Amino acid sequence: MIMDDEVYDAYREAGALARRVLRRGAGLVKEETSLLEMVEATEAMVTEEGGLLAFPLNVSFNEAAAHDTAMPGDERVFARGDLIKVDLGVEIDGYIADTAMTVDLGDHGPLVEASRAALEAAIGLVRPGVVVGELGAAIQAAIEEHGYKPVANLTGHGLDRYNLHGKPTIPNVAMAGGAVLEEGMVFAIEPFATTGSGKVGEATRVEIYRQIAARPARLPSAKRILDTARPRRGLPFSRRWVPGDKVEIGLTTLVRNGILHPFPVLHDVPGSFVSQAEHTLIVTEAGCEVTTR
């Protein structure tokens, strides 16, 4: 799986941009700051620097682990004690970098360190010939050594052109076997550590969707949604990005007709806290290059 120089450069450019913007965006997470303002400012940084968003900026609070972002007119603010996951995806010509960090507005330092340590443990093992189950075992061991649980039903994932969830899948717990890493593979490793059950479920709220089928729509709101989704080439978009009214009716119709796939907010049990750390890697002959570090 040897990539040419042009593709390699695009992955590296996306990674460098994602790294810069994530740090700046995470720096906006402060007590009493508006979630909506933080999300819109961070997303704007990507386009201002010549990139495109691979998915809406994910900002997940406390027990939520993934797939949350600002709603239209969102009135949420960051508060003392919150544990905030900021997950950013950038694409350059369809080649994606995916990276995340956790911002601690409370006293969750050991939990934040658990996911960071797990990420570094897994990165240290990456090289051709390694089985992904070994990465999962390293992640699980590091998190448990810190006294927490890994989130077993969330995984890292391959990053193909315009595809956020390609092969290989990188588990966050030990498993037998799995894909064998090869030179040229590109993927994200993203450990989640939790004080809760170690398994996330789906909330009822959905803010993020992606188009999975190309069929016509009759409702004006559905047509506007597809006008937003179509240029994304299968990459996710936010409800917040769709102009006009009656958007909920259009989304419901398109999901029911199998044209859109919804991504509900994923969360552990109420009252728990989840931390996340994530980098994108390219497997090289001797090991790996972390594009987002």
N, C-alpha and C positions, 0 to 999 in steps of 0.2 A: 504494500500500500504506500508506495513512494509518491509524494506529491511534487508538482513542479514548483519552480521558484515563485511564480505569480500567485499561486494559491497559498503557498507558505507565507509570502509577504502580506497577503490579505488577512490571514489568521493572526499574524503578529501585530498588524496595524489595529485590528479590532481589539486585540487584547490590551495593547497600550492605551487605547482610548478608553476602554472599559475601566482599566485600573485608575486612570486620572479622574474620571467622572464619578466612580464609586466613592473615592475618598472625599471628593468635594461634596457630593450629595449627602453622604453619611454625616458630614460635618454640619449639615443643616438640621439634623435631628436634635432638638433641644427642647427643654420643658416649655410648655405653653406655645410652641410653634405649630402652625397649621400643617396638618398632613397634606392637604391639597396643594398648598403653596410649595411645600418641599418637593412633592412628586412632580409638579409641573415645572419647577425650576430645574430639577435634575434631568428630566427628560429633554428639556430644551438645551441643556449643555451638550448632549450627544449630537443633536442636529447642528448646533452652532459650530461644532468642531469637525463637521463633515461626515459624520457617521449616521446610521439609522438604528432605531430601536429594534432589537430582535424580539422583544416582548415588552408589554407595559411594565414600568418599574414596579416590582413587588415590594411592598412594605407591610410586614406582618407583625402584629402586636402579641406579645406575651405567649399564650398557649397556641396561637396561630403559627403555622410553620411556613406556609406557602400560598400563593395564588391570591393574595389580597393586594389591592391597590386602591387609590382614592376613587370614591364614587363621584358622580356629578354633584356639585354643591356640597361636598363632604365637609362636615363641621367638626370632625375629630381633631384633637390636638394631642401632642405628646405630653406625658405627665410623669412626675417623679415616680420612680419605681418601675417604669415600663422597660421591657426588653424588646428591642426593635430589630427585626431582620430586614436588611436592605439588599435586594437581589436585582442585579442589573444585567441585561443582555444587549450587546452591541453587534451589529452586522455591517460588514464591508463587502459589497457585491455578493451578499448571501452567505459569506463565511463568518461564523459566529464566535464571539467570546462571551462567556457566562461566568459571572463572579458575584460573590456575596460576602457580607460581613454583618456582625451583630453589634448594635449600639446599646450600651448598658446605661440606663438612666436610674438604676437602683444599685443594689449590692449583689449583682449576679456574676461577679468576676470569675469564680471557679467554673461556672457553667459555660461562660463564654470561652474560657481557656480550653474546656473539654473538646468542643468542636474544632477549635484551632489546632490543638495537639493531634486530634484524629486526622485532620486533613494533612498535616505535615508527615505523620506516620505513613499514610497511604502514598503520598507523593514520593517518599523516600524509597519505595519498593518498585516504582514504575520503570519498566524496561521491557524490551521484547522477550517473549517467552513466559512472562509471569501470568498466572491465572487470576482472573478478577476476584475469585473467592478469597485469595490471599489478601487483597486490598480490604475486603469487607472484614476479614478477621482482625486486621491491624486497626481499622476504624473502631470496631466494637471493643477491642481490648483497651484502646486509649481512652475511650469515653467511660468505660466501666472502671478503669483505674482512677478516674476523677470522681467516682461515686454516682454516676448518672446512667441513664439508659440511652442507647442509640434508637433512633426512630427506624424501625425495621422495614416499614412499608413505603419509605421514600428512598430513592436511589440517585446516584450519578448517572450520566447518560452521554452517549455519543453525540457529536455535533457535526452534522453533515451540512452541505450547502442548502440553505433554506429549510433545514430540518433540525429542530431543537432536541428531538428525542430519538436519535439513531442508535446504532450499536457501537460499542458494547454498553451494556448496563453494568453500572458499578455498585454493588450492594454496600449497605452500611452495617451489615452483620456478617458473621462468618458463614460460608456456604461451601459445599463441596463442588469443585470444578468451576464451570462457567467458561466464558470466552477467554482465549489466550491473546494477550496483547501483542500487537505487531507494529513494526516501524511505520510511521505515517498516520496511525490512528489519532483522532482528535476527540477528546471527551472532557467532561466536567466531573470532578469529584466534589461531592457536597455532603459532608457529614452533618447530621442534626443530633444534638444532645438534648435530653429532656428530663425534667423532674417528674413527668407524668407517667403514662402507661407504656410508652415506647411504641405507640401505634396511633396514626392520625386517621380521623374520619372526615367526612364531607359536611360542611355547613350548608345551610339553605341559600346563602347569599352567593351570587356569581357576578363577578365584575369583568372577567376575562374570557374570551371566546376565540376560536379559530375556524376558518372556513375549511370544510372537508369534502365538499361536493360543489360542482358548478352546475346549478340549475336556476332557471328564471324565478323571479318572485313578483307577485302582483301588488302587494301592499306598498304604498309609498315609503313607509318607514323601513320596510324590509329592503327595498331597493337602495335606500340611503346607507343602510348597514352594509350591504354588499359592495357599494361604492367605496366604503372604508376598508372592507376586508380584502377585496380583490387585488389591489396593488401589494398586499402583504405576502402574496405567493405562499399561503399556507401558514405563515407565522402569526402568532396570536395578536389580538388587538383588545383595547379596552372599551367598555360601554361608554366611558367618558369621552372617547374620541369621536363618537357618532353625533353629527349635528342634528338639530331639529327635535320635534316632539314625538310622542308615541313610540319611543324606541323600545320600551319593554314589550309592546305587542309584537313588533317586528322580530325581536330576539326570540320570543317564545315560539313564534311561527316557524322561524328558520331552524331552531333546534328540533322542534317536533317533526319537521320535514327532512331531517337528516342532512341539512346543509351546513349547520354550524355545530361545533362541539364545545360544550361549556366546561370551564375549569372552576368548580366550586372552591371556596376557601377551605384549606385543609388545616385541621387543628387537633391538638391533643385534648385531654380532659380539662374542663374549666378549673381555673385556679393554678394550673401548671405553667411552667415556663419552658420555652424551647429556644436553643441557640443554633446558629448555622454559620458555617464557613465554607467557601467555595472558590476553586480556581479552575481554569481551563488549561489543559496540557496537550502537547503534541509529543507522541512517542518517537524518540530518536534512536539511532543505532546503539548508542551507549547508555541511554536512560530516557530522559524527557526534558522538554522545555516548557516551563510554566509561562504562558503568554500573558497572564493577568497579574503577575507579581511585580 
